[in-house]
Amino acid sequence: MGDVHGEFGRLNSWVNKKRPMMILQCGDFGYWPHLKSKGRRARQRDRTLPKLGQTRLYWCCGNHEDHDSLSAIECSEVYPNCFYMRRGSSIRLPDGRAVLFIGGAVSSDRHHRTPGVDWFPEEVISEKDVENLPDAQIDIVISHTCPREFEMLGDDMKVNDSSRDALSVVMTRYRPQLWFFGHFHEYATGENHGCRWTALDMAGYSNWWVNLPARD
């Protein structure tokens, strides 16, 4: 699933309709526990929380998240059945495939945001994040932006983001079979060195989610 941006009412409606067993979400989930939006419609959105029922949702951070609050999380289950996956954390699917989560990216709109309120320098993937990656076989990667090997168009900050260099290291180290990301707000697919990649659009647009391909 691509960027949700806090549109949890839309997410809840989709879950009620599709009733998936599991969702793997690619960042910009919209985790702002302390930030209140302006306007009646925005305030209504703020009061809506993820209601997932039996569906388990695993998400990595995007650039548009409250990174101060994320760093203070002690339990990854931030809402019922909704799990924040730190950079370098992983899960194993019922079919045995290992999924690595490594969120983060630069905010191209950061000059219009307030440091410590709705923008945080920790949004970018650091060298330490890469150094702490697990020594394990990884089959699927869930990230927010993408490695440089995946050709995506966007503004200069998204294209030249240093997080993409970090993800190229991830690509070289693990050579995953599948890779999913959001951030660019468009749908695209491709293949690089045997890795099939998918860029997902954001909530409310076509192709903001796809079914995970079955294991080969």
N, C-alpha and C positions, 0 to 999 in steps of 0.2 A: 504494500500500500504506500502511495506517495504522501506528500505533505498534507497534514490535516489542519494545521494552523489554528488549533483550538475550536474547530467547527465540530464539537462533540455531538451536537444534535444530529448533524448529518451522518456522523460516524455511527451513532446509536441506531438511526433509521436503517442504515445499510446492514448493520449486524442483525437487526430484527428480521430483515428480509432474507438475507443470505445464510445466516446461522452457520458460519464457518467454525471449524474446530480451533483454528489458530490464525492469527494475523501477525505478519512480520512487517513492521512499519519503518520507513526510511528517513525519519527525522523531521524537524519542524513539526513535531507532534502538537506543540502549543502548550507547553508546561509553564504557566505563569501563575503560581499559587498566590502571589502577593500583588500582582499588577491588575488594576481595575481599568477597564476601557471606558471611554466616554460615549454618551448617547444611550438612549433607551434600548435599542436593538443590541448594542454591544454589551450592555449590562445584563440583558437576558441571556446572551451567549455565555457570559462569565458564570452564570448560575447553573449552567448545564455541565454536568460531569459525565465521563464515560460510564455507560451502563452496558456491560458486555455480557451479562448472563453467564453461560458456560463457556463462552469463547475466551481464549487466552490471547492477549495481545502483548507482543514484545517490541519495544521501540528503542531506537538509538537517538541521540541528541542531534538536532540540527544547529544552525546558527541562531535561529529565532527561538530561543528557550531562555528560561531563567537559570543561567549556569551557576550562580551563587547558590540557589536552592538545590540544584542537582548535586553539587559537591557536598552538601550537608545531608543528603539522603542516607539513612542507615539501613532501610529495608527497600529492596528494589520494587516491591509491590506498592506503587504510589496510589493506585485506586484498585478496587477489587478486580482481580484477574488481569491487571494492567501493569506490566513490568518494564521498568527502565533498565536498559542494558548499557552499562558503562563501556567506554572504548576498550576493546580487547576482550570483552566477555563473550561467551558463547553458549549455545544450547545444542542439544542433539534432538533431531526430529524422530518421530516414531519409526521412520524407515531407516534410521541409522546415520543419516547425513548430518555433518557438523556445520553449524551456522555461526559465523563470526560477525559481531556488531562493532562498527567503528565509525561513530557519527562525528559531526563537526564540519564547519566550512566558514569561509569569510562572509560577512554581511556586506553586500554591495550598497546597502542603504545606511551604513553605520554613522555616516556624517549627519544624518537626520535623527539620530537616537541619542539617548543620555547614558553615559557610562555608569555602570552600577545599578541602573534602573531597567532599561530595556536593550542594553548592549553590554557585552562582556568579552574581554580579550581572550578568555578561555574557550571561545567558540572555535578557534582554529586548532587543528590536530598538531600536537607538539612532538618533538623528537622523543621525549620521555614516553609518550603514548605508544610510539612505534617500538621503542626499546622493550616495553612491557608486554608485547604481543605474545600469545601462547606458543609454545613449541608443540604443535599438533597438526594433524591433517585437517584442512578446512575445505569443505565442499561448496559452500555458499557464503557470499559476503553481502551484508546489509550495511550500506553507508548512506551518507547524505549527499555529498558530492561524489566525484568519480576520479579514477586515475587519469593521468594524461594520455594513456593509451586509448581511451575511449573518446572519440572525437565528438564534442558537444559545442554548440554555439551559444553565446550569451554575452553579457557585458564583460568588459575587460577584467573586472575584479573577480568575477566567477571563473573566467577562463584561466586567469593567472594566479589563482589561489594556491598558496603553498601547501594547503591540505591535499591538493591533488598529487603533489610530489610524494607526500607521505603514503598516499594510497597506491602509488606506483610501486613503492617498496612492498606493500601488502600483496599486490598483484604478483610481483616477482617471487616473493617468499612462498606463497601458498598455491599459486596457479589454480584457483578455484574453477569449478565447472560452471557456476552461475553467479551473477552479480546483479544486485538491484539497488537503485538509488533514486533520489528525487531532486530537489534544489533548483533545477533548471525550469521547472513548471512546463514541461512538455514531454510528450511520449516519443521514445525512440528506442530502437534495438540495434544490436550489432554483435559481432564476434571478434575476439582478439586472442590469439594464442590458445585456442580451444575453450575460451571462456565466453559463454553467451551472456550478454549484458542487456539490461532493460532499464531505461529511464522512465519514471512514472510521473504523470501530471499530478496536480494538486486536487484536493477534495472538491467535488462539485463539477469537475470537468470529465470529459470522456477519457478513458484509459488512466484513471487514478488508482486502479488496482488491477491485478492479474492473478490468475490461478497459478500456484507454484507447479512447474512441470514435474511430472513423476520421475522417480529415479530411473536412470538408463539401465 
